[in-house]
Amino acid sequence: MVKLATTELAKRTALEGMQIMGGYGYASEYPMERYLRSAVVTTIFGGTSEIQKNIIAKTLGL
């Protein structure tokens, strides 16, 4: 549950930061571009967020 919550929060935060920075967020000269890539990839490591939700639901008996 913690992995799902933290990776989703990291992705939302990185996307918000990207919007705040505007065009500079997409430029590889700034670290924001790398932060977004890293945040999106973490939602895939160890199973996608959807798979994590299914595992949590099974564990809780839902």
Buried (B, 14 or more C-beta within 10 A) or exposed (E): EEBBEEBBEBBEEBBEBBEEBEEEBEEEEEEBBEBBEEBBEBBEEEBEBEEBBEEEEEEEEE
